[in-house]
Amino acid sequence: FLQRAAAEMGLSREEVKEKKLQVNLAFYGGFHRHPINKLIHGIFVPAIAWSVCVWLAMTGPMIPPPLYEPFVQKLPAIPGIAPLGIGNYMVPNGAFMAMLIYSNYYMGLQFEAGFSWSFAIGVPIWLTATAFATNVPNASYYALALFVLSWYLQVHIGHHIYEKRWPALMDNLTQAFLTAPFFVWFEMLFALGFWPELRKAVEALIEKDIELWQARLQKRAELEKEKQAAEAAGDSSDAKASKKDS
């Protein structure tokens, strides 16, 4: 993916290695420029992650309970949220494994941002999804409703109506799912003033990506016009030949 994306952005192989984080963020950012689309994704990308984690939480412990329960059961209760103790929801289930994989991937791209995402987003998603799956009847159906609603708002409202560009997943499904939560997190960090130089570098790559995308659209439109003109000329020639024969 990185090699292809970099080639489309006009980067060399060496620049790809140096700018792996920028290329990842720019890939996703090129599909999300409109502020309404950004707002929708800022809310509903985490919502999709949470709904998936509700389902993954239903796997139950993926590590034998005696290995972790003595540690988590000592954690205090939180009135109104975890009255029996927060440790009851610190289960190494499928949701935990998913957040662990994402956290490690993000820390590999940028340690500080990945580490902060893990504790500000990853851990709360894991714990709340586990609590929801444990305590709410028919939790999977509520998660499905949120999942479908979130995708509809992003694809139809965000992309079709406002962005006027297909979602990133249409270009690279795996990379879109990997990058989306981190891009949303970086958007917030950039807005708060963190890593201004990185933000400029990403914005520059996004602008280059958009220019190339618009050039491809223009080239495609020109080819379509040429094709239509050729077809019209062919139809006209056939009509003249048919008239002459008659």
C-alpha positions as CSV (number, residue, x, y, z in Angstrom):
1,F,0.0,0.0,0.0
2,L,2.6,2.5,1.1
3,Q,4.6,2.1,-2.2
4,R,1.5,2.5,-4.3
5,A,0.3,5.5,-2.3
6,A,3.7,7.1,-2.3
7,A,4.0,6.6,-6.1
8,E,0.6,8.4,-6.5
9,M,1.9,11.2,-4.3
10,G,5.2,11.5,-6.2
11,L,7.5,10.2,-3.4
12,S,10.6,8.0,-3.8
13,R,11.2,4.7,-2.0
14,E,13.5,6.4,0.5
15,E,11.0,9.1,1.3
16,V,8.3,6.5,2.0
17,K,10.5,5.0,4.7
18,E,11.1,8.4,6.3
19,K,7.5,9.5,5.9
20,K,5.5,6.3,6.8
21,L,3.3,8.1,9.3
22,Q,2.7,11.1,7.0
23,V,1.8,8.8,4.1
24,N,-0.6,6.8,6.3
25,L,-2.3,10.0,7.6
26,A,-2.3,11.6,4.2
27,F,-3.9,8.6,2.6
28,Y,-6.9,8.8,4.9
29,G,-6.9,12.6,5.0
30,G,-7.2,13.0,1.3
31,F,-10.7,11.4,1.6
32,H,-11.7,13.7,4.5
33,R,-11.4,17.4,3.8
34,H,-14.9,18.7,4.4
35,P,-15.4,19.9,8.0
36,I,-18.9,18.2,8.2
37,N,-17.4,14.9,7.0
38,K,-14.6,15.3,9.5
39,L,-17.1,15.9,12.4
40,I,-19.1,12.9,11.4
41,H,-16.1,10.6,11.3
42,G,-14.8,12.1,14.6
43,I,-18.0,10.8,16.2
44,F,-18.8,7.7,14.3
45,V,-15.4,6.1,13.7
46,P,-15.1,5.5,17.5
47,A,-18.7,4.4,17.5
48,I,-18.0,1.7,14.9
49,A,-14.9,0.5,16.9
50,W,-17.1,0.4,20.0
51,S,-19.9,-1.6,18.4
52,V,-17.4,-4.1,17.0
53,C,-15.8,-4.4,20.4
54,V,-19.3,-5.2,21.9
55,W,-19.4,-8.3,19.7
56,L,-15.8,-9.2,20.4
57,A,-16.4,-8.9,24.1
58,M,-18.8,-11.8,23.9
59,T,-15.9,-14.2,23.2
60,G,-15.3,-14.2,27.0
61,P,-11.8,-14.5,28.5
62,M,-9.1,-15.6,26.1
63,I,-6.6,-16.1,28.9
64,P,-7.4,-18.5,31.9
65,P,-9.1,-16.4,34.6
66,P,-6.7,-17.5,37.4
67,L,-3.9,-15.8,35.6
68,Y,-5.4,-12.3,35.8
69,E,-8.3,-12.3,38.2
70,P,-6.2,-12.0,41.4
71,F,-4.9,-8.6,40.1
72,V,-8.0,-7.0,38.6
73,Q,-10.4,-8.0,41.3
74,K,-8.5,-5.8,43.7
75,L,-9.4,-2.7,41.7
76,P,-12.0,-0.4,43.4
77,A,-15.6,0.0,42.5
78,I,-17.0,3.1,40.6
79,P,-20.5,4.0,41.9
80,G,-23.1,4.1,39.2
81,I,-20.6,2.7,36.6
82,A,-18.9,-0.3,38.0
83,P,-20.5,-0.9,41.5
84,L,-19.0,-4.4,41.8
85,G,-15.5,-3.2,40.8
86,I,-13.9,-2.1,37.6
87,G,-11.9,-5.3,37.5
88,N,-15.1,-7.3,36.6
89,Y,-14.8,-5.7,33.1
90,M,-11.1,-5.9,32.7
91,V,-11.5,-9.2,30.8
92,P,-8.8,-10.2,28.2
93,N,-11.5,-10.9,25.6
94,G,-11.7,-10.3,21.9
95,A,-12.2,-6.6,22.4
96,F,-9.0,-6.4,24.5
97,M,-7.0,-8.3,21.9
98,A,-8.3,-6.0,19.1
99,M,-7.4,-2.8,21.1
100,L,-4.0,-4.3,21.9
101,I,-3.3,-4.9,18.2
102,Y,-4.4,-1.4,17.3
103,S,-2.4,0.2,20.1
104,N,0.8,-1.6,19.1
105,Y,0.4,-0.7,15.5
106,Y,-0.2,3.0,16.4
107,M,2.7,3.1,18.8
108,G,4.9,1.7,16.0
109,L,3.9,4.6,13.8
110,Q,4.2,7.3,16.4
111,F,4.8,6.3,20.0
112,E,3.5,9.3,21.9
113,A,0.3,9.6,19.9
114,G,-0.2,5.8,19.9
115,F,0.3,5.5,23.6
116,S,-2.1,8.4,24.3
117,W,-4.7,6.8,22.0
118,S,-4.4,3.5,23.9
119,F,-5.3,5.0,27.2
120,A,-7.7,7.8,26.1
121,I,-9.6,5.7,23.4
122,G,-8.6,2.1,23.4
123,V,-9.0,1.2,27.1
124,P,-12.3,3.1,27.5
125,I,-13.7,1.3,24.4
126,W,-12.6,-2.1,25.7
127,L,-14.0,-1.5,29.2
128,T,-17.3,0.1,28.2
129,A,-18.0,-2.4,25.4
130,T,-17.3,-5.3,27.9
131,A,-19.6,-3.7,30.5
132,F,-22.3,-3.2,27.9
133,A,-22.1,-6.7,26.5
134,T,-22.1,-8.1,30.1
135,N,-25.0,-6.1,31.5
136,V,-27.4,-5.2,28.6
137,P,-29.8,-7.8,27.2
138,N,-29.6,-8.1,23.4
139,A,-26.5,-6.0,23.5
140,S,-25.4,-7.4,20.1
141,Y,-28.6,-6.0,18.4
142,Y,-28.0,-2.5,19.8
143,A,-24.4,-2.7,18.6
144,L,-25.6,-3.7,15.2
145,A,-28.0,-0.7,15.0
146,L,-25.2,1.7,16.0
147,F,-22.8,0.0,13.5
148,V,-25.3,0.4,10.6
149,L,-26.2,3.9,11.5
150,S,-22.5,4.9,11.8
151,W,-21.7,3.6,8.3
152,Y,-24.7,5.2,6.8
153,L,-23.9,8.6,8.2
154,Q,-20.3,8.4,7.1
155,V,-20.8,7.0,3.6
156,H,-24.0,8.7,2.5
157,I,-24.0,12.0,4.5
158,G,-20.3,12.5,5.0
159,H,-18.9,11.3,1.7
160,H,-21.7,11.3,-0.9
161,I,-23.3,14.6,0.2
162,Y,-20.5,16.7,1.6
163,E,-17.1,15.3,0.6
164,K,-18.1,14.3,-3.0
165,R,-15.5,11.5,-2.9
166,W,-15.8,7.8,-2.1
167,P,-14.6,6.6,1.3
168,A,-11.0,5.5,1.7
169,L,-12.1,1.9,2.1
170,M,-13.1,1.8,-1.6
171,D,-9.4,2.4,-2.4
172,N,-7.8,0.3,0.3
173,L,-10.0,-1.6,2.7
174,T,-7.4,-2.8,5.1
175,Q,-5.6,0.5,5.3
176,A,-8.8,2.4,5.9
177,F,-9.8,0.2,8.8
178,L,-6.3,0.5,10.3
179,T,-5.8,4.2,9.8
180,A,-9.3,5.6,10.5
181,P,-9.2,5.7,14.4
182,F,-5.6,7.0,14.4
183,F,-6.4,9.7,11.9
184,V,-9.4,10.9,14.0
185,W,-7.2,11.0,17.0
186,F,-4.5,13.0,15.2
187,E,-7.1,15.4,14.0
188,M,-7.9,16.2,17.6
189,L,-4.2,16.4,18.6
190,F,-3.5,18.7,15.7
191,A,-6.4,21.0,16.6
192,L,-5.0,21.2,20.2
193,G,-1.7,22.4,18.7
194,F,0.4,19.2,19.0
195,W,3.0,18.4,16.3
196,P,2.5,21.5,14.1
197,E,5.4,20.5,11.8
198,L,3.9,17.0,11.3
199,R,0.6,18.6,10.5
200,K,2.1,20.8,7.8
201,A,3.9,17.8,6.3
202,V,0.6,15.8,6.2
203,E,-1.3,18.7,4.8
204,A,1.2,19.1,2.0
205,L,0.9,15.4,1.1
206,I,-2.9,15.7,1.2
207,E,-2.8,18.6,-1.2
208,K,-0.6,16.7,-3.6
209,D,-2.9,13.7,-3.4
210,I,-5.9,15.8,-4.1
211,E,-4.2,17.5,-7.1
212,L,-3.4,14.1,-8.6
213,W,-6.9,12.8,-7.9
214,Q,-8.4,15.7,-9.6
215,A,-6.1,15.3,-12.6
216,R,-7.1,11.6,-12.8
217,L,-10.8,12.7,-12.8
218,Q,-10.2,15.2,-15.5
219,K,-8.3,12.7,-17.6
220,R,-11.1,10.1,-17.2
221,A,-13.6,12.7,-18.2
222,E,-11.6,13.6,-21.3
223,L,-11.3,9.9,-22.3
224,E,-15.0,9.5,-21.8
225,K,-15.7,12.5,-24.1
226,E,-13.3,11.1,-26.7
227,K,-15.1,7.7,-26.5
228,Q,-18.5,9.3,-26.9
229,A,-17.3,11.4,-29.8
230,A,-15.9,8.3,-31.5
231,E,-19.1,6.4,-31.0
232,A,-21.1,9.4,-32.4
233,A,-18.8,9.6,-35.5
234,G,-19.2,5.8,-36.0
235,D,-23.0,6.0,-35.8
236,S,-23.0,8.9,-38.2
237,S,-20.9,7.0,-40.7
238,D,-23.1,3.9,-40.4
239,A,-26.2,6.1,-41.0
240,K,-24.6,7.6,-44.1
241,A,-23.6,4.2,-45.5
242,S,-27.1,2.8,-44.9
243,K,-28.7,5.8,-46.6
244,K,-26.3,5.4,-49.6
245,D,-27.1,1.7,-49.9
246,S,-30.8,2.4,-49.9
